[in-house]
Amino acid sequence: MRVGLFIPCYVDQFYPQVGIATLNLLERFGCEVIYPADQTCCGQPMANSGFEHLTQGCNDLFIKNFSEFEYIVCPSGSCTLHIKEHLHGSHPDGASDPATGVRKKIYELVEFLTDVLKVENIEASFPHKVGLHQSCHGQRGLKLAQMTELMEPPFSKPEKLLKMVKGIQLIELTRKDECCGFGGTFCVAEEAVSVKMGKDRVADHLHHGAEYITAADMSCLMHMEGILHRQKSSVRIVHIAEILNSKE
């Protein structure tokens, strides 16, 4: 299985260990992983700020880099959802638009492991109390977990994978699918609201004794990490790929 690895720019710049953990995981499960070296931002920050008409250069480069692969995998729900819903070619023409094929074969890491590779066993160990943050794009956009506002049977793909990890203790949160308040450019435009939401989200994890907070989106974790740092908390953040790749 030939996989194109798409690493979001903030992961590349600030959390390269997440990209490495993702690569290691995919290779452990038999994938041939290729990292197109000239990939750049997917264009989501511009699109979210009302400038999607300026993202065509990002779109064209993404299509050029990833069209050849059978699957495209990304350790970020928000970037994955952006490509799935907003990638378009320079001359879109229905099914003939090269972006159409790319949109159909991009997967967030967790959904790729559960839905495509159908992983049922993970040799990993992480003996800590961990709080799972269900990121909004992954939960409501990619349907990685059930939303509590819907009266349907609960499920969580990230939780399913984490429960395969030896020694891990997943804590039960009071409001398990509440937004952390990051929201990309929202945290800049609505700074006070974003900070308050982030503090509330962190407090839920702290109240239930988390040693680590994990998620499938490093952007949410980056937001909460800043709050934890300012509170001088010993609680740390860790991407789910790092836990699934851990041998503690």
Backbone bond lengths (Angstrom), bond angles and torsions (degrees), N, CA, C in turn:
res aa  C-N    CA-C-N  psi(-1)  N-CA   C-N-CA  omega(-1)  CA-C   N-CA-C  phi
1 M - - - 1.462 - - 1.535 109.03 -
2 R 1.332 116.57 118.07 1.473 121.20 -175.78 1.525 109.16 -95.56
3 V 1.326 115.89 120.96 1.457 121.93 -173.34 1.521 110.99 -119.85
4 G 1.326 116.32 132.32 1.454 121.79 172.04 1.525 108.56 -91.69
5 L 1.317 117.34 123.61 1.459 121.59 -177.01 1.522 110.39 -92.93
6 F 1.325 115.86 115.87 1.464 122.61 178.72 1.526 108.32 -103.29
7 I 1.323 116.83 115.08 1.464 122.47 -179.50 1.529 109.36 -109.25
8 P 1.332 118.07 117.98 1.468 121.45 179.48 1.528 111.64 -57.59
9 C 1.324 115.82 152.81 1.466 120.20 -173.36 1.526 112.32 -62.94
10 Y 1.337 118.40 -37.64 1.471 119.18 -178.30 1.534 110.98 -71.03
11 V 1.341 117.50 -29.21 1.465 120.78 174.25 1.530 109.23 -69.45
12 D 1.311 116.15 -44.90 1.463 121.73 179.47 1.531 111.01 -59.29
13 Q 1.324 116.86 -41.24 1.461 120.93 -173.87 1.529 113.55 -84.52
14 F 1.334 117.47 -37.27 1.462 120.58 -171.39 1.530 115.17 -114.73
15 Y 1.325 117.28 -26.83 1.468 120.19 -174.96 1.533 110.53 -134.20
16 P 1.331 117.96 57.79 1.470 119.95 -176.61 1.527 113.30 -60.50
17 Q 1.349 116.75 -23.56 1.467 119.81 179.22 1.522 111.84 -62.47
18 V 1.333 116.86 -25.70 1.471 120.92 178.55 1.533 109.88 -70.71
19 G 1.317 116.23 -40.46 1.456 120.35 176.41 1.519 111.65 -63.88
20 I 1.333 116.27 -39.81 1.463 121.05 179.22 1.524 110.42 -66.30
21 A 1.343 116.65 -42.69 1.470 120.75 178.75 1.520 110.63 -63.20
22 T 1.321 117.27 -38.80 1.467 121.59 178.07 1.521 110.80 -63.51
23 L 1.327 116.07 -45.89 1.467 121.34 177.17 1.529 111.11 -58.34
24 N 1.326 116.23 -47.70 1.459 120.39 -179.02 1.523 111.92 -61.43
25 L 1.323 116.87 -41.66 1.462 121.18 179.30 1.520 111.24 -61.49
26 L 1.309 116.38 -49.39 1.461 120.70 -178.06 1.520 111.56 -61.84
27 E 1.328 116.28 -40.97 1.468 119.50 178.87 1.523 111.41 -68.40
28 R 1.320 117.24 -35.38 1.470 120.54 177.71 1.525 111.55 -61.00
29 F 1.324 116.30 -31.07 1.460 120.21 -179.27 1.529 112.23 -97.91
30 G 1.324 116.36 21.55 1.455 121.74 167.94 1.513 117.01 87.24
31 C 1.313 118.13 13.58 1.467 120.19 -179.51 1.533 110.71 -86.77
32 E 1.314 115.25 143.93 1.460 121.07 169.09 1.522 106.32 -90.37
33 V 1.309 116.80 111.11 1.471 121.38 -171.26 1.526 110.48 -104.99
34 I 1.331 115.60 128.81 1.466 122.67 177.48 1.528 108.18 -118.96
35 Y 1.321 115.58 132.94 1.465 120.84 177.61 1.531 109.07 -111.36
36 P 1.330 118.22 103.60 1.471 120.04 176.93 1.529 110.08 -62.61
37 A 1.309 116.47 115.93 1.464 121.25 -169.08 1.526 114.21 -69.29
38 D 1.341 118.61 -23.30 1.461 119.14 -176.86 1.524 112.92 -99.36
39 Q 1.345 117.76 18.34 1.464 119.92 176.56 1.525 110.15 -67.85
40 T 1.314 115.28 150.22 1.470 121.02 179.08 1.528 108.39 -134.97
41 C 1.324 115.99 -163.84 1.468 122.11 179.68 1.532 110.70 -57.48
42 C 1.328 116.06 143.80 1.466 120.67 179.93 1.526 112.66 -76.58
43 G 1.320 117.46 -10.21 1.458 120.81 179.18 1.515 114.78 98.02
44 Q 1.314 117.09 0.92 1.464 119.94 -176.57 1.536 114.05 -59.84
45 P 1.346 119.93 -44.61 1.469 119.05 -179.59 1.535 113.09 -57.22
46 M 1.328 116.38 -40.74 1.465 119.47 178.47 1.525 110.99 -67.18
47 A 1.319 116.28 -44.54 1.467 120.42 -178.93 1.514 111.27 -62.87
48 N 1.335 117.16 -42.22 1.461 121.19 -179.97 1.518 112.71 -67.51
49 S 1.320 116.32 -20.48 1.466 120.82 -179.36 1.530 112.40 -94.74
50 G 1.330 116.71 5.26 1.453 120.53 178.15 1.509 114.71 94.02
51 F 1.321 117.39 14.09 1.458 120.76 -177.05 1.529 112.06 -119.99
52 E 1.323 116.36 39.74 1.462 119.12 -179.20 1.524 111.59 -61.35
53 H 1.330 117.00 -26.92 1.466 119.83 179.38 1.531 111.98 -66.94
54 L 1.327 117.33 -11.35 1.464 120.88 178.84 1.536 112.57 -101.38
55 T 1.327 117.06 7.40 1.469 120.26 -174.83 1.532 113.57 -95.21
56 Q 1.319 118.38 4.45 1.463 118.97 -172.58 1.521 113.52 -61.69
57 G 1.328 116.52 -34.67 1.461 118.96 177.17 1.524 111.48 -61.32
58 C 1.338 116.26 -41.66 1.474 120.91 176.70 1.522 110.24 -64.27
59 N 1.333 116.47 -43.11 1.463 120.79 -179.84 1.528 111.42 -60.82
60 D 1.330 116.23 -48.81 1.467 120.74 -177.21 1.526 111.59 -62.14
61 L 1.335 116.69 -40.46 1.459 120.39 179.84 1.529 110.43 -68.03
62 F 1.335 116.49 -39.13 1.464 119.73 179.26 1.528 110.34 -63.20
63 I 1.318 116.47 -45.11 1.471 121.05 178.89 1.529 110.36 -61.04
64 K 1.325 116.45 -44.16 1.469 120.91 179.43 1.527 111.17 -60.67
65 N 1.335 116.59 -42.01 1.461 121.13 -175.81 1.526 113.96 -74.01
66 F 1.336 117.01 -32.98 1.458 118.97 -166.89 1.530 115.92 -118.34
67 S 1.307 119.00 -2.22 1.472 120.61 -177.34 1.522 113.34 -60.42
68 E 1.317 117.98 -31.92 1.468 121.47 -172.14 1.521 114.11 -75.87
69 F 1.335 118.43 -15.86 1.455 120.08 -170.72 1.525 113.12 -85.70
70 E 1.329 113.96 151.70 1.461 120.77 176.82 1.527 110.22 -70.08
71 Y 1.325 114.90 -39.47 1.466 121.83 177.39 1.522 108.95 -137.75
72 I 1.325 115.76 152.74 1.460 122.58 172.84 1.526 105.75 -122.76
73 V 1.334 117.24 129.81 1.465 120.88 -176.90 1.522 109.64 -124.39
74 C 1.332 114.88 138.18 1.461 121.03 -176.86 1.535 109.89 -138.71
75 P 1.340 118.84 132.94 1.465 121.18 178.35 1.529 112.49 -83.90
76 S 1.320 116.36 48.16 1.469 121.29 -179.79 1.518 109.67 -158.63
77 G 1.328 116.36 121.00 1.458 120.16 178.76 1.510 112.82 -68.41
78 S 1.337 117.74 -38.61 1.461 120.10 -175.95 1.522 112.03 -67.71
79 C 1.327 117.87 -43.72 1.459 120.79 179.17 1.530 110.77 -68.44
80 T 1.342 115.98 -38.74 1.462 120.21 177.65 1.519 110.70 -61.65
81 L 1.325 117.15 -46.54 1.463 120.80 -179.04 1.523 111.26 -64.35
82 H 1.328 116.96 -36.45 1.463 119.84 178.04 1.525 110.57 -60.83
83 I 1.324 116.71 -46.21 1.467 119.73 179.20 1.522 110.16 -64.45
84 K 1.321 117.77 -43.59 1.467 121.74 -178.92 1.528 112.13 -59.19
85 E 1.324 116.93 -37.23 1.464 120.08 -171.42 1.526 114.79 -105.54
86 H 1.332 117.23 -19.97 1.467 117.84 -171.17 1.530 115.27 -125.79
87 L 1.323 118.68 -9.04 1.469 118.79 179.61 1.524 110.10 -65.58
88 H 1.320 117.07 131.16 1.464 120.82 177.34 1.529 109.60 -146.03
89 G 1.320 115.12 147.68 1.458 120.45 179.37 1.518 111.98 -78.37
90 S 1.322 116.04 173.51 1.468 120.80 -179.81 1.520 111.80 -67.14
91 H 1.346 116.36 -31.02 1.459 121.07 -179.90 1.531 109.06 -131.58
92 P 1.347 116.77 71.30 1.468 120.32 -176.38 1.518 111.90 -59.95
93 D 1.326 115.22 133.65 1.463 120.06 -179.68 1.527 109.19 -148.26
94 G 1.345 115.44 64.11 1.453 120.84 176.51 1.519 112.03 60.79
95 A 1.314 116.75 -132.24 1.456 122.50 -175.33 1.519 112.61 -65.89
96 S 1.347 117.44 -22.85 1.459 120.36 -178.92 1.526 112.67 -80.57
97 D 1.322 117.79 -10.08 1.455 121.40 177.37 1.531 108.35 -66.72
98 P 1.335 119.27 121.54 1.471 120.46 -178.09 1.526 112.96 -59.50
99 A 1.321 117.02 -22.70 1.468 120.03 178.94 1.519 111.69 -67.30
100 T 1.327 117.28 -27.28 1.467 121.20 -177.33 1.521 111.29 -59.95
101 G 1.326 116.82 -45.81 1.458 121.00 179.48 1.512 112.44 -65.53
102 V 1.329 116.69 -38.26 1.465 121.15 -179.73 1.524 110.00 -66.09
103 R 1.323 117.27 -42.72 1.468 120.78 -179.63 1.518 112.14 -59.71
104 K 1.327 116.79 -32.16 1.464 120.63 -176.23 1.529 113.67 -79.13
105 K 1.325 117.55 -16.94 1.469 118.53 -173.88 1.524 114.51 -116.98
106 I 1.332 117.42 13.60 1.460 119.14 175.12 1.522 109.73 -94.64
107 Y 1.316 116.00 137.36 1.464 122.86 -178.59 1.523 110.31 -134.01
108 E 1.306 116.01 141.14 1.461 121.06 167.63 1.520 107.43 -71.26
109 L 1.320 118.42 149.73 1.465 122.79 -172.47 1.530 113.29 -53.32
110 V 1.327 117.60 -48.19 1.467 120.80 -177.19 1.527 110.84 -61.88
111 E 1.336 116.91 -46.47 1.468 118.37 -178.67 1.528 111.13 -68.11
112 F 1.321 117.68 -29.65 1.462 120.10 176.66 1.532 110.58 -66.91
113 L 1.330 116.12 -43.30 1.462 120.45 179.57 1.525 111.60 -65.02
114 T 1.335 116.82 -40.59 1.469 119.83 -175.67 1.520 112.82 -85.46
115 D 1.338 117.84 -40.35 1.461 120.88 -170.92 1.531 114.05 -94.01
116 V 1.330 117.04 -32.74 1.466 120.50 -177.77 1.533 110.69 -98.86
117 L 1.330 116.59 -55.46 1.464 119.97 179.92 1.524 112.17 -78.29
118 K 1.337 115.88 -20.41 1.482 122.29 178.94 1.531 111.07 52.10
119 V 1.321 114.64 52.72 1.465 121.93 -179.34 1.525 110.37 -66.54
120 E 1.327 116.56 129.69 1.461 122.66 178.95 1.522 112.25 -119.34
121 N 1.328 117.14 -6.42 1.458 120.77 -179.44 1.522 109.37 -150.86
122 I 1.321 115.87 131.43 1.464 120.97 178.70 1.521 108.84 -129.17
123 E 1.315 116.33 124.15 1.462 120.95 177.49 1.521 108.90 -85.68
124 A 1.327 114.39 89.08 1.459 120.66 -179.30 1.519 108.70 -146.78
125 S 1.319 115.63 155.00 1.461 121.42 179.34 1.526 109.08 -138.71
126 F 1.343 115.65 130.78 1.463 120.41 179.38 1.532 107.61 -151.30
127 P 1.335 117.97 82.34 1.468 122.16 -173.73 1.528 113.98 -78.28
128 H 1.322 115.94 71.04 1.464 121.61 -178.27 1.521 110.40 -144.07
129 K 1.340 114.94 162.07 1.469 120.84 174.27 1.529 107.54 -85.52
130 V 1.320 115.80 121.29 1.469 120.77 -171.39 1.522 110.82 -125.38
131 G 1.325 115.47 134.12 1.459 121.82 172.46 1.519 109.11 -100.10
132 L 1.324 117.15 130.78 1.468 121.72 179.93 1.519 110.26 -97.89
133 H 1.329 115.76 119.50 1.467 120.91 174.92 1.523 108.88 -93.82
134 Q 1.321 116.61 121.22 1.463 121.32 178.04 1.530 108.17 -88.07
135 S 1.305 116.80 103.08 1.466 121.31 -177.35 1.527 111.25 -67.13
136 C 1.319 116.20 144.05 1.473 121.59 -173.06 1.524 113.29 -61.57
137 H 1.327 117.54 -46.61 1.467 119.54 -178.60 1.525 111.14 -61.94
138 G 1.324 115.38 -41.96 1.451 118.74 179.40 1.516 112.58 -68.30
139 Q 1.331 115.65 -43.34 1.459 119.77 -176.03 1.530 112.58 -73.56
140 R 1.304 116.57 -51.80 1.467 119.73 -174.02 1.524 113.26 -90.90
141 G 1.323 116.48 -24.84 1.457 119.32 179.90 1.515 113.63 -91.98
142 L 1.345 115.92 -48.08 1.465 120.96 -176.74 1.522 112.67 -97.19
143 K 1.332 116.73 -5.45 1.482 122.58 179.38 1.534 111.22 60.20
144 L 1.330 116.20 45.38 1.455 120.28 176.77 1.527 112.02 -76.57
145 A 1.329 116.59 -19.05 1.461 120.88 180.00 1.522 109.52 -152.98
146 Q 1.320 115.11 155.80 1.451 120.78 179.07 1.525 110.91 -72.09
147 M 1.319 116.79 140.34 1.451 122.30 177.30 1.525 109.38 -87.39
148 T 1.320 117.50 130.90 1.463 120.24 -174.84 1.519 112.98 -66.46
149 E 1.333 117.61 -19.12 1.467 118.77 178.60 1.528 112.33 -75.37
150 L 1.317 117.02 -11.26 1.463 120.99 176.73 1.524 109.50 -99.10
151 M 1.309 116.24 132.23 1.464 120.85 -177.87 1.527 109.76 -84.74
152 E 1.314 115.32 70.19 1.458 122.39 -179.96 1.524 109.16 -134.22
153 P 1.336 117.57 163.23 1.465 120.06 -179.77 1.529 111.25 -56.87
154 P 1.321 117.74 136.11 1.470 120.89 -179.20 1.522 112.22 -72.57
155 F 1.329 115.80 147.97 1.460 121.80 171.94 1.521 108.25 -156.61
156 S 1.306 116.39 156.47 1.458 121.58 177.56 1.510 108.60 -154.54
157 K 1.315 116.99 113.18 1.463 120.97 179.15 1.536 111.97 -66.51
158 P 1.353 118.87 -41.39 1.470 117.97 176.10 1.529 111.76 -61.85
159 E 1.331 116.46 -41.06 1.463 120.05 -179.74 1.529 110.96 -64.60
160 K 1.317 116.42 -38.49 1.468 120.35 178.58 1.525 110.67 -58.51
161 L 1.327 116.99 -43.97 1.462 121.03 179.51 1.525 111.50 -68.86
162 L 1.330 116.48 -42.10 1.463 120.09 -177.75 1.525 111.77 -64.64
163 K 1.318 117.00 -32.65 1.459 120.33 179.83 1.525 112.49 -68.43
164 M 1.324 117.22 -11.82 1.461 120.90 175.95 1.529 111.77 -84.35
165 V 1.325 117.19 -9.53 1.467 122.12 -176.02 1.528 110.20 -83.71
166 K 1.294 116.69 128.38 1.464 122.49 -177.88 1.528 110.81 -67.62
167 G 1.333 115.74 132.28 1.456 121.75 172.59 1.515 116.17 84.47
168 I 1.323 118.40 -10.17 1.455 120.48 -176.77 1.531 111.03 -72.75
169 Q 1.325 116.39 143.08 1.461 122.53 175.08 1.528 107.51 -118.98
170 L 1.330 116.63 105.74 1.462 120.33 178.56 1.524 109.42 -84.40
171 I 1.314 116.59 121.20 1.458 120.46 -179.15 1.531 110.07 -81.37
172 E 1.319 116.40 155.71 1.461 122.30 178.38 1.522 108.58 -97.47
173 L 1.331 117.01 118.27 1.457 121.59 -178.80 1.529 111.19 -87.20
174 T 1.315 115.95 155.69 1.468 120.81 177.71 1.523 110.62 -71.42
175 R 1.316 116.70 -43.02 1.472 122.18 179.83 1.525 107.98 -126.40
176 K 1.344 115.48 81.29 1.456 119.93 -165.74 1.521 115.41 -72.08
177 D 1.326 119.13 -18.28 1.466 117.55 179.13 1.532 112.28 -119.71
178 E 1.328 115.98 31.23 1.462 120.70 177.86 1.529 110.72 -79.75
179 C 1.318 116.68 141.72 1.466 122.74 -179.89 1.529 110.86 -65.70
180 C 1.334 116.34 145.14 1.464 120.78 178.94 1.528 112.04 -83.98
181 G 1.337 116.89 -13.16 1.457 119.74 177.51 1.513 115.45 93.51
182 F 1.333 117.65 -0.10 1.470 118.78 -178.16 1.531 111.04 -68.12
183 G 1.307 116.29 -70.34 1.464 120.36 173.11 1.513 115.48 63.71
184 G 1.328 118.60 25.84 1.464 119.83 178.55 1.517 112.13 64.00
185 T 1.328 117.00 -120.11 1.462 120.33 -179.08 1.526 112.50 -70.09
186 F 1.339 117.78 -10.85 1.467 121.29 175.80 1.522 110.79 -59.27
187 C 1.341 117.10 -37.19 1.462 119.84 -177.60 1.525 112.18 -69.13
188 V 1.327 116.75 -15.73 1.461 121.15 176.07 1.534 110.03 -91.72
189 A 1.327 115.62 -45.62 1.468 120.33 -177.68 1.524 112.47 -72.37
190 E 1.333 116.62 -32.82 1.468 121.33 -178.54 1.531 108.97 -127.10
191 E 1.313 115.08 62.18 1.467 121.41 -172.30 1.529 113.14 -56.15
192 A 1.329 118.17 -49.06 1.459 121.42 -175.18 1.532 111.61 -63.84
193 V 1.335 116.44 -43.14 1.465 120.81 179.48 1.525 109.95 -65.03
194 S 1.324 115.77 -43.46 1.462 121.27 -179.55 1.524 111.50 -60.27
195 V 1.317 116.62 -44.43 1.463 121.09 -179.12 1.530 110.69 -64.87
196 K 1.331 116.91 -44.35 1.471 120.17 -179.93 1.524 110.86 -62.19
197 M 1.322 117.12 -43.35 1.467 120.15 178.11 1.528 110.95 -62.85
198 G 1.326 116.11 -40.66 1.453 120.45 179.31 1.520 112.22 -64.43
199 K 1.325 116.94 -42.02 1.460 120.93 178.49 1.530 110.98 -63.38
200 D 1.323 116.50 -40.74 1.465 120.31 178.12 1.522 111.59 -63.78
201 R 1.336 115.47 -40.64 1.461 119.63 -178.61 1.527 110.75 -66.52
202 V 1.337 115.49 -43.62 1.462 120.66 178.22 1.524 110.67 -63.48
203 A 1.337 117.12 -41.26 1.466 121.41 -177.80 1.520 111.78 -60.48
204 D 1.326 117.55 -35.65 1.464 121.56 178.38 1.530 110.30 -62.63
205 H 1.312 116.79 -43.63 1.461 121.35 178.26 1.533 111.16 -66.05
206 L 1.331 116.70 -43.07 1.462 120.85 -179.10 1.529 110.74 -65.21
207 H 1.319 116.30 -40.83 1.468 121.40 -178.56 1.525 111.48 -59.86
208 H 1.322 116.79 -32.38 1.455 120.65 -177.59 1.539 112.86 -98.34
209 G 1.331 116.05 12.83 1.459 120.59 169.58 1.509 116.90 80.93
210 A 1.314 118.28 27.19 1.466 120.27 -179.79 1.530 111.61 -66.75
211 E 1.319 115.77 138.61 1.465 121.52 170.02 1.523 109.76 -93.58
212 Y 1.341 115.02 -30.63 1.459 121.69 179.05 1.527 108.54 -134.87
213 I 1.323 115.35 150.62 1.466 121.69 170.13 1.521 106.65 -116.47
214 T 1.331 115.98 128.97 1.460 119.69 179.77 1.513 110.51 -123.11
215 A 1.331 115.52 162.87 1.462 122.56 178.69 1.518 107.62 -165.77
216 A 1.323 115.90 170.88 1.459 121.06 175.98 1.522 111.20 -93.16
217 D 1.329 117.08 -1.14 1.467 122.36 179.16 1.515 110.29 -122.66
218 M 1.326 116.42 116.51 1.456 120.73 -179.39 1.528 111.45 -69.95
219 S 1.325 117.89 -22.97 1.463 120.47 -179.98 1.525 110.89 -65.31
220 C 1.345 116.55 -44.28 1.463 120.29 176.59 1.523 110.51 -63.01
221 L 1.324 115.79 -42.60 1.460 120.10 -179.63 1.524 111.47 -65.61
222 M 1.324 117.34 -35.79 1.461 121.34 177.80 1.537 110.24 -62.26
223 H 1.325 115.95 -41.66 1.470 121.59 178.32 1.526 110.15 -61.71
224 M 1.330 116.78 -48.11 1.461 120.55 -178.89 1.524 112.02 -70.61
225 E 1.326 116.39 -30.91 1.466 119.84 177.14 1.526 110.84 -62.75
226 G 1.324 116.75 -39.60 1.462 120.41 178.05 1.518 111.50 -62.03
227 I 1.325 116.64 -41.14 1.462 121.24 179.27 1.524 110.29 -67.07
228 L 1.328 117.32 -45.07 1.467 121.40 178.38 1.527 110.92 -60.25
229 H 1.321 115.93 -40.75 1.463 120.58 -180.00 1.528 110.89 -63.06
230 R 1.327 117.11 -43.27 1.462 121.03 -179.21 1.525 111.56 -69.83
231 Q 1.317 116.27 -26.01 1.467 120.33 176.86 1.530 111.78 -86.49
232 K 1.329 116.41 0.65 1.461 122.96 -177.85 1.538 111.07 54.99
233 S 1.310 114.84 39.04 1.463 121.08 179.94 1.532 110.60 -82.59
234 S 1.310 116.48 149.25 1.463 121.80 176.80 1.530 111.50 -87.08
235 V 1.329 117.58 -7.14 1.463 121.66 179.31 1.524 109.27 -69.19
236 R 1.316 116.25 136.28 1.465 121.12 -176.33 1.524 110.89 -115.35
237 I 1.311 115.40 160.37 1.465 120.82 177.24 1.527 108.73 -106.99
238 V 1.336 115.53 149.62 1.464 119.85 -179.53 1.525 108.61 -154.50
239 H 1.310 116.96 131.90 1.463 121.04 179.30 1.519 109.56 -70.21
240 I 1.317 116.94 148.23 1.466 121.06 -177.49 1.540 111.84 -58.29
241 A 1.323 117.46 -31.94 1.470 120.23 178.51 1.515 111.26 -62.26
242 E 1.324 116.80 -35.19 1.466 120.80 179.76 1.522 111.24 -68.99
243 I 1.330 116.83 -38.04 1.472 120.23 177.61 1.525 110.13 -67.88
244 L 1.315 116.84 -44.95 1.469 120.99 -178.20 1.526 111.66 -66.54
245 N 1.325 115.32 -17.05 1.469 120.88 -179.85 1.536 111.93 -105.64
246 S 1.346 116.37 4.64 1.463 120.96 -173.97 1.529 111.60 -81.78
247 K 1.335 115.36 146.55 1.471 121.47 178.18 1.535 110.41 -127.15
248 E 1.322 118.03 33.50 1.476 120.87 -177.81 1.517 110.92 -61.46
